[in-house]
Structure formats: C-alpha cells, structure tokens
Amino acid sequence: MQDFYERLIIKFANFTVMEIRKFTACLTRNAVEILNYFQTLRTNAILEGSNSKISITKSRARGFKNMSNFMNMIYFVCGELSLPLLPIIESAGEIKGQSQHDWLQNIP
C-alpha cells in the first residue's frame, strides 16, 4: 500500500495543474494518518463524537460547581446512562401516599 501511495504522490507532483499539486501537498502532509487508516481500517470518529457530546454538555450547563460534577456529567452523557424518573418527594418523606420503599418496588 505504501508503494502505491508513494507512486501516486510522485505522479500527482508532476502535474502542471496547481490544484492537483496542492492536493499532492495535502496527501504528503497527512501520509501517516492516511496510511494508518488503510492498515487498521479505524478512524477517530467515535472519539470525535464523544468530544462533541462533552462540548455540548459543557456549553449547555454554562459551568459546573466543581470538576467532580463535570466528570460525572461526562460519564452520564457519554456512557448513555439514564436516570430513573422519580416523582417529587414530599417533605414528609413519602411519595404520593406511598413510602419510598414501596414506590421503588413498583419500578419495572
């Protein structure tokens, strides 16, 4: 694969069209990454997706109280975790007429 890539770059470098020469310079600059893709068939798309989720979480919150809270939210968002939906707990410690223990037993 590397031999083919090198021959392609040499062939493109001899073109007189400036756009193809610019493309050849781009291929030369990124040769390691391009060849790694064809050897491993892996990209960093999953990492970029996680980074995007973290950036959205950070901007949506407009700041976190501390780093621990921020890290917990990253685990929550990137790990695709879900929180159980709990109704508002009344100050007496009961949930809509049931004790908290009884209500939790009814969760599917």
LOGUZA-142295 format. One record per atom (N, C-alpha, C): residue in three letters; x, y, z; chain; residue number from 1. Coordinates in steps of 0.1 Angstrom, whole numbers. Example, Ala and Ser with C-alpha at 12.3 -4.5 7.8 and 13.67 -1.06 7.14 Angstrom:
2
   rest       x       y       z   kette    nr
    Ala     132     -57      78       A     1
    Ala     123     -45      78       A     1
    Ala     132     -33      78       A     1
    Ser     128     -22      71       A     2
    Ser     137     -11      71       A     2
    Ser     129       0      79       A     2
END
This chain:
108
   rest       x       y       z   kette    nr
    Met       8     -12       0       A     1
    Met       0       0       0       A     1
    Met       9      13       0       A     1
    Gln      19      12       8       A     2
    Gln      28      24       8       A     2
    Gln      35      26      -5       A     2
    Asp      38      16     -12       A     3
    Asp      45      18     -25       A     3
    Asp      35      25     -35       A     3
    Phe      22      20     -35       A     4
    Phe      12      26     -44       A     4
    Phe      10      41     -40       A     4
    Tyr      10      43     -27       A     5
    Tyr       8      57     -22       A     5
    Tyr      19      66     -27       A     5
    Glu      31      61     -26       A     6
    Glu      43      69     -30       A     6
    Glu      43      72     -45       A     6
    Arg      39      62     -53       A     7
    Arg      39      63     -67       A     7
    Arg      28      73     -71       A     7
    Leu      17      73     -64       A     8
    Leu       6      82     -67       A     8
    Leu      10      96     -64       A     8
    Ile      17      99     -53       A     9
    Ile      22     112     -49       A     9
    Ile      32     117     -60       A     9
    Ile      41     108     -64       A    10
    Ile      51     112     -74       A    10
    Ile      44     116     -88       A    10
    Lys      34     108     -91       A    11
    Lys      27     110    -104       A    11
    Lys      19     124    -103       A    11
    Phe      12     126     -92       A    12
    Phe       5     139     -90       A    12
    Phe      14     151     -89       A    12
    Ala      26     149     -83       A    13
    Ala      35     160     -82       A    13
    Ala      40     165     -95       A    13
    Asn      40     157    -106       A    14
    Asn      44     161    -119       A    14
    Asn      34     168    -127       A    14
    Phe      21     169    -122       A    15
    Phe      11     176    -129       A    15
    Phe      13     191    -130       A    15
    Thr       9     197    -140       A    16
    Thr      11     212    -141       A    16
    Thr      -1     220    -135       A    16
    Val     -12     213    -133       A    17
    Val     -24     220    -127       A    17
    Val     -21     222    -112       A    17
    Met     -22     235    -108       A    18
    Met     -19     239     -94       A    18
    Met     -27     232     -84       A    18
    Glu     -40     230     -86       A    19
    Glu     -49     224     -77       A    19
    Glu     -45     210     -73       A    19
    Ile     -40     203     -83       A    20
    Ile     -36     189     -81       A    20
    Ile     -23     189     -73       A    20
    Arg     -14     199     -75       A    21
    Arg      -2     200     -67       A    21
    Arg      -5     203     -53       A    21
    Lys     -15     212     -51       A    22
    Lys     -20     214     -37       A    22
    Lys     -25     202     -30       A    22
    Phe     -33     194     -38       A    23
    Phe     -38     181     -33       A    23
    Phe     -27     172     -29       A    23
    Thr     -16     172     -38       A    24
    Thr      -5     163     -35       A    24
    Thr       2     168     -22       A    24
    Ala       3     181     -20       A    25
    Ala       9     185      -8       A    25
    Ala       1     181       4       A    25
    Cys     -12     181       3       A    26
    Cys     -21     176      14       A    26
    Cys     -19     162      17       A    26
    Leu     -18     154       6       A    27
    Leu     -15     139       7       A    27
    Leu      -2     137      14       A    27
    Thr       8     145      11       A    28
    Thr      21     143      16       A    28
    Thr      21     147      31       A    28
    Arg      15     158      35       A    29
    Arg      14     162      49       A    29
    Arg       7     152      58       A    29
    Asn      -3     145      52       A    30
    Asn     -11     136      60       A    30
    Asn      -9     121      57       A    30
    Ala       3     119      51       A    31
    Ala       6     105      47       A    31
    Ala       5      95      58       A    31
    Val      10      98      70       A    32
    Val      10      88      81       A    32
    Val      -5      85      85       A    32
    Glu     -13      95      86       A    33
    Glu     -27      92      90       A    33
    Glu     -35      85      80       A    33
    Ile     -33      88      67       A    34
    Ile     -40      81      56       A    34
    Ile     -35      67      55       A    34
    Leu     -23      64      56       A    35
    Leu     -18      50      55       A    35
    Leu     -22      42      67       A    35
    Asn     -22      49      79       A    36
    Asn     -27      42      91       A    36
    Asn     -42      37      90       A    36
    Tyr     -50      46      83       A    37
    Tyr     -64      42      82       A    37
    Tyr     -65      29      73       A    37
    Phe     -57      29      62       A    38
    Phe     -58      17      53       A    38
    Phe     -52       5      59       A    38
    Gln     -43       6      69       A    39
    Gln     -37      -5      75       A    39
    Gln     -46     -11      86       A    39
    Thr     -52      -2      94       A    40
    Thr     -60      -6     105       A    40
    Thr     -75      -6     103       A    40
    Leu     -80       2      93       A    41
    Leu     -94       4      90       A    41
    Leu    -101      10     102       A    41
    Arg     -94      19     109       A    42
    Arg    -100      26     121       A    42
    Arg     -99      41     119       A    42
    Thr    -109      48     124       A    43
    Thr    -108      62     124       A    43
    Thr    -110      67     138       A    43
    Asn    -110      80     140       A    44
    Asn    -112      86     153       A    44
    Asn    -126      91     154       A    44
    Ala    -135      86     147       A    45
    Ala    -149      92     146       A    45
    Ala    -156      90     160       A    45
    Ile    -154      79     167       A    46
    Ile    -160      77     180       A    46
    Ile    -155      87     190       A    46
    Leu    -142      89     189       A    47
    Leu    -136      99     198       A    47
    Leu    -141     113     195       A    47
    Glu    -142     117     183       A    48
    Glu    -148     130     179       A    48
    Glu    -162     131     183       A    48
    Gly    -170     120     182       A    49
    Gly    -184     121     187       A    49
    Gly    -185     123     202       A    49
    Ser    -176     116     210       A    50
    Ser    -176     118     224       A    50
    Ser    -172     133     228       A    50
    Asn    -162     138     221       A    51
    Asn    -157     151     223       A    51
    Asn    -169     161     220       A    51
    Ser    -176     159     210       A    52
    Ser    -188     167     207       A    52
    Ser    -198     167     218       A    52
    Lys    -201     155     223       A    53
    Lys    -211     154     234       A    53
    Lys    -206     162     246       A    53
    Ile    -193     161     249       A    54
    Ile    -187     168     261       A    54
    Ile    -188     183     259       A    54
    Ser    -185     187     247       A    55
    Ser    -186     202     244       A    55
    Ser    -200     207     246       A    55
    Ile    -210     199     241       A    56
    Ile    -224     203     242       A    56
    Ile    -228     204     256       A    56
    Thr    -224     194     264       A    57
    Thr    -227     193     278       A    57
    Thr    -221     205     286       A    57
    Lys    -209     208     283       A    58
    Lys    -202     219     289       A    58
    Lys    -209     233     286       A    58
    Ser    -213     235     273       A    59
    Ser    -219     247     270       A    59
    Ser    -233     248     275       A    59
    Arg    -240     237     275       A    60
    Arg    -254     237     280       A    60
    Arg    -255     240     295       A    60
    Ala    -245     236     302       A    61
    Ala    -245     238     317       A    61
    Ala    -240     252     321       A    61
    Arg    -233     258     312       A    62
    Arg    -227     271     315       A    62
    Arg    -219     271     327       A    62
    Gly    -211     260     329       A    63
    Gly    -202     259     341       A    63
    Gly    -207     249     351       A    63
    Phe    -198     243     357       A    64
    Phe    -201     233     368       A    64
    Phe    -196     238     381       A    64
    Lys    -202     234     392       A    65
    Lys    -197     238     405       A    65
    Lys    -183     234     408       A    65
    Asn    -180     221     404       A    66
    Asn    -166     216     406       A    66
    Asn    -163     206     395       A    66
    Met    -151     202     394       A    67
    Met    -146     192     384       A    67
    Met    -153     179     385       A    67
    Ser    -156     175     398       A    68
    Ser    -162     162     400       A    68
    Ser    -176     161     394       A    68
    Asn    -184     172     395       A    69
    Asn    -197     173     389       A    69
    Asn    -196     172     374       A    69
    Phe    -186     179     369       A    70
    Phe    -184     179     354       A    70
    Phe    -181     165     349       A    70
    Met    -172     158     356       A    71
    Met    -168     145     352       A    71
    Met    -180     135     353       A    71
    Asn    -188     137     364       A    72
    Asn    -200     128     365       A    72
    Asn    -209     130     353       A    72
    Met    -211     143     349       A    73
    Met    -220     145     338       A    73
    Met    -214     140     325       A    73
    Ile    -201     140     323       A    74
    Ile    -195     134     311       A    74
    Ile    -197     119     311       A    74
    Tyr    -195     112     323       A    75
    Tyr    -198      98     323       A    75
    Tyr    -213      95     320       A    75
    Phe    -222     104     325       A    76
    Phe    -236     102     323       A    76
    Phe    -240     103     308       A    76
    Val    -234     114     302       A    77
    Val    -238     117     288       A    77
    Val    -231     107     278       A    77
    Cys    -218     105     280       A    78
    Cys    -211      97     271       A    78
    Cys    -213      82     273       A    78
    Gly    -217      78     285       A    79
    Gly    -220      64     288       A    79
    Gly    -234      61     285       A    79
    Glu    -242      70     280       A    80
    Glu    -256      69     276       A    80
    Glu    -264      62     288       A    80
    Leu    -261      67     300       A    81
    Leu    -268      63     311       A    81
    Leu    -282      70     312       A    81
    Ser    -291      64     320       A    82
    Ser    -304      71     322       A    82
    Ser    -307      71     337       A    82
    Leu    -313      82     341       A    83
    Leu    -317      83     355       A    83
    Leu    -331      78     356       A    83
    Pro    -335      71     367       A    84
    Pro    -349      67     369       A    84
    Pro    -357      79     371       A    84
    Leu    -369      79     366       A    85
    Leu    -378      91     368       A    85
    Leu    -385      90     382       A    85
    Leu    -381      98     391       A    86
    Leu    -387      98     404       A    86
    Leu    -396     110     406       A    86
    Pro    -408     108     411       A    87
    Pro    -417     120     413       A    87
    Pro    -411     128     425       A    87
    Ile    -417     140     426       A    88
    Ile    -412     149     436       A    88
    Ile    -414     143     450       A    88
    Ile    -404     143     458       A    89
    Ile    -405     137     471       A    89
    Ile    -410     148     481       A    89
    Glu    -421     145     487       A    90
    Glu    -427     155     497       A    90
    Glu    -418     156     509       A    90
    Ser    -419     167     516       A    91
    Ser    -411     169     528       A    91
    Ser    -413     158     539       A    91
    Ala    -424     152     539       A    92
    Ala    -427     142     549       A    92
    Ala    -420     129     547       A    92
    Gly    -413     128     535       A    93
    Gly    -406     115     532       A    93
    Gly    -414     105     525       A    93
    Glu    -426     108     521       A    94
    Glu    -435      99     514       A    94
    Glu    -437     104     499       A    94
    Ile    -439      94     491       A    95
    Ile    -441      98     476       A    95
    Ile    -455      95     473       A    95
    Lys    -463     106     471       A    96
    Lys    -477     105     467       A    96
    Lys    -484      94     475       A    96
    Gly    -484      94     488       A    97
    Gly    -491      85     496       A    97
    Gly    -485      72     498       A    97
    Gln    -473      69     492       A    98
    Gln    -466      56     494       A    98
    Gln    -453      59     500       A    98
    Ser    -448      49     508       A    99
    Ser    -434      51     513       A    99
    Ser    -425      50     501       A    99
    Gln    -413      55     502       A   100
    Gln    -403      55     492       A   100
    Gln    -400      40     488       A   100
    His    -399      32     498       A   101
    His    -395      18     496       A   101
    His    -406      11     488       A   101
    Asp    -419      13     491       A   102
    Asp    -430       7     483       A   102
    Asp    -430      12     469       A   102
    Trp    -427      25     467       A   103
    Trp    -428      30     453       A   103
    Trp    -417      24     445       A   103
    Leu    -405      23     451       A   104
    Leu    -393      17     443       A   104
    Leu    -396       3     440       A   104
    Gln    -404      -5     447       A   105
    Gln    -407     -19     444       A   105
    Gln    -415     -20     431       A   105
    Asn    -423      -9     428       A   106
    Asn    -431      -9     417       A   106
    Asn    -425      -5     404       A   106
    Ile    -412      -2     404       A   107
    Ile    -405       2     392       A   107
    Ile    -403     -10     383       A   107
    Pro    -406      -9     370       A   108
    Pro    -404     -21     362       A   108
    Pro    -390     -24     359       A   108
END
